[in-house]
Structures are given as C-alpha cells and as structure tokens.
Amino acid sequence: MTEIGYRAADGCALHATVVGTGPALVLLHAGGPDRRSMLPLAERFTGDWTVVLPDLRGYGRSVCREPARYTWARYVEDVILLLDHLELPDAVLAGAGLGSTITLRAAASHPERVRAAVLIGVEDIEDDEAKEAEIRFLDAFAARVAADGIEAGWEPVLADLPPVVGDMVRDAVPRSDPASIVAAAAIGHDRSFRSVGELAAITVPALVLPGTDPRHPTALAEEVAVVLPEGHLATVSIGNGLRTAEDLAAAVAPEMRAFLGRVRVRGE
C-alpha cells in the first residue's frame, strides 16, 4: 500500500492511497466519509486491479478550506490530474454518492480517460425548485458544522440515510478538518446536471447500483441506467440492510466484479 500526495491545479494538496496491480480502478468516496470508507471494497479487487483511493478535496487529508474552490469541474480536474500523476492513460471510475456525480462528470468531459463507470447511489438531479432546497439544506449543514462541529452537522441528517452512510461518516469524523467540511458544502451552489437526459451523451459502459433514500432515489437510478447508452442496472441496492463499509463491499463486489471482468476483456 503506497500513500501519495499531489497538487491540484489551484494548489490544494491532495492525497491518495494506491494498492494492487493491474489496470486502474479509482474508488471515489461519498461526501462525508473519506478514502478509508472504500478500503473494504478495494481489498476485493487488489489481486486484479491497481486500486486508487483518493481523499476528495475537503475530506480526510485533502484539506481545502475555501468554498469558492468547490465546483464539479474542479473535482473532475482533480481526478484527471491524479491519473496524470500516476501516469495512467485511463481508469475505471467507481463512485459513491458525491463520487458517483464526479464519475459521471468525468465520463462526460473526458471519455478517453474513463474506461468504465460504476455508480453506487446516484445523487439526485434536481429541477430548479429542488436545487434551491438542496442549497438551503447544505448551507444549514455547513452552519451547524461551523457552530457546533461535524457530528452536530450530521446529527439531524443521518436518520434519513441508510445506516452504512452513518457508519462511514462517524468513522471519518476524527480524520476530518471541520473548516474543509464547511467549505465542501459549497458544492451545492454548483449544478452537476440540469436533467437526466444530459447523461445520454455519456458513452462509456456503466453499472448503476440504486440508492434507496431521498438524496439517492431508486427511481432515478433506474432512469439513469436506461438513459446511459451502455448503462446496466444492478440487482443490489444501497438500502437499510447494509450497516457497515464491510457490508457495502460484500453486497456490491460480486456484480461489480462481473461488470469489470467484461470491461477488462473488452479493453485489453
């Protein structure tokens, strides 16, 4: 296991873990947890893949305390620069929540660098009214964190999310920088996509694992799998039966392994 550091285009110091051998698989964690939340999943692929686990800007060791530095374009740029730093021509991107949106954005803007996409709990794509509600939600979250700490920020939120999210968030709190968590909430002011229809331009193979909560709706995942030209809907969903990162890894790894096997055969 190798720990690396690299600089984002705007100078932020970013960090990642690299483990395993083979073609590259980048695991992008959800918003709240850090890269360690993806380690149980990574361990299931290190025999066949070089697995890269970045701390996304604002999380874990990738400290970034300026709200203006949080945009979807910058998150994608961070991932592409990570591939460049590791001298990787392309990679499979697999993201959860926040990481799934970064994966979709990267596949849309850099299809030559994204061999395939795995989407674990697709984040909602809101209309204008719902987007305004999301901004208010994330601004309120940031205000609670700034006033009372990270745990206070999450406390009223976690009850509405699958237990596995709470487990990963609580595990990451001691490694999190509160000012970075506050700043990261500013991503709500940027817009990932305006409609699901925009995803039709993403042509890479994609495996979609549905979420089951309002921020990662099951119906959205089903729609995304249809709209993506090479989308495949998984039979496993991210629901209340999953309580830990180990549970998540055990649940999603079999379908993910089968999907990646097909991608690897086609790509080599």
LINJOQUI-V707521 format. One record per pair of residues at least 12 apart in sequence whose C-alpha atoms are under 8 Angstrom apart, sorted by the first residue. I is the first residue (numbers start at 1). J is the second residue. Records with the same first field share a line. If there is no record, write none. Layout:
# LINJOQUI-V707521
I = J, J
This chain:
# LINJOQUI-V707521
1 = 17, 18, 19, 20
2 = 17, 18, 19
3 = 15, 16, 17, 18
4 = 16, 17, 18
6 = 82, 85
8 = 77, 78, 81
9 = 77, 78, 81
12 = 57, 62, 63, 64
13 = 62, 63, 64
14 = 54, 55, 56, 57, 61, 62, 63
15 = 54, 55, 61, 62
16 = 35, 52, 53, 54, 55
17 = 52, 53, 54
18 = 50, 51, 52, 53
19 = 46, 50, 51, 52
20 = 45, 46, 47, 48, 49, 50, 51
21 = 46, 47, 48, 49, 50, 51
22 = 47, 48, 49, 50
23 = 48, 49, 50, 91
24 = 49, 50, 51, 52, 88, 90, 91, 92
25 = 49, 50, 51, 52, 91, 92, 93, 94
26 = 51, 52, 53, 54, 91, 92, 93, 94
27 = 42, 51, 52, 53, 54, 93, 94, 95, 99
28 = 53, 54, 55, 56, 93, 94, 95, 96, 98, 99, 100, 103
29 = 55, 56, 95, 96, 97, 98, 99
30 = 95, 96, 97, 98, 99, 100
31 = 59, 97, 98, 99
32 = 59, 168, 169, 172, 181
33 = 59, 60, 168, 169, 170, 171, 172, 173
34 = 55, 56, 59, 60, 172
35 = 53, 54, 55, 56, 60
36 = 53, 172
37 = 168, 172, 245
38 = 53, 245, 249
39 = 53
40 = 245, 246, 249
41 = 245, 246, 248, 249, 250, 253
44 = 249, 253
45 = 257
56 = 75
57 = 75, 184
58 = 177, 180, 181, 183, 184
59 = 176, 177, 180, 181
60 = 172, 175, 176, 177
61 = 175, 176
63 = 177, 180
64 = 179, 180, 183, 184
65 = 179, 180, 181, 182, 183, 184
66 = 180, 183
67 = 182, 183, 184, 185, 186, 187
68 = 183, 186
70 = 183, 184, 186, 187
71 = 187, 190
72 = 102, 105, 187, 190, 191, 192
73 = 105
75 = 102
76 = 102, 103, 105, 106
80 = 113
89 = 113
90 = 112, 113, 114, 115
91 = 113, 114, 115, 116
92 = 114, 115, 116, 117, 118
93 = 114, 115, 116, 117, 118
94 = 117, 118, 119, 120
95 = 118, 119, 120
96 = 119, 120, 121, 122
97 = 119, 120, 121, 122, 123, 216
98 = 123
100 = 118, 119, 120, 121, 122, 123
101 = 122, 123, 192
103 = 117, 118, 119
104 = 117, 199, 202
105 = 192
107 = 202, 203, 204
108 = 199, 201, 202
111 = 202, 203, 204
114 = 204
115 = 204, 205, 263, 267
116 = 204, 205, 206, 263
117 = 204, 205, 206, 207
118 = 206, 207, 208, 209, 256
119 = 206, 207, 208, 209
120 = 208, 209, 210, 211, 238
121 = 208, 209, 210, 211, 212, 216, 217, 221, 237, 238
122 = 208, 209, 210, 211, 216, 217, 220, 221
123 = 215, 216, 217
124 = 214, 215, 216, 217, 220
125 = 192, 193, 194, 195, 196
126 = 194, 195
127 = 194, 195
134 = 188
135 = 188, 189
138 = 185, 186, 188
139 = 185, 186
141 = 153, 154, 182, 185
142 = 181, 182, 183, 185
143 = 182
145 = 178, 181, 182
146 = 178, 179, 182
149 = 178
150 = 173, 178, 181
151 = 170, 173
160 = 213, 214
161 = 213
162 = 212, 213, 238, 239, 240, 242, 243
163 = 240, 241, 242, 243, 244
164 = 240, 242, 243, 244, 245, 247, 248
165 = 243, 244
167 = 243, 244, 245
168 = 244, 245
196 = 223, 224, 227
197 = 227
199 = 224, 227, 228
200 = 227, 228, 229
201 = 228, 229
202 = 228, 229
203 = 228, 229, 230
204 = 229, 230
205 = 229, 230, 231, 232, 263
206 = 225, 228, 230, 231, 232
207 = 225, 231, 232, 233, 234, 256, 259
208 = 221, 222, 224, 225, 231, 232, 233, 234
209 = 221, 233, 234, 235, 236, 237, 238, 252
210 = 222, 233, 234, 236, 237, 238
211 = 237, 238, 239
212 = 237, 238, 239
213 = 239
221 = 233
234 = 255
236 = 251, 252
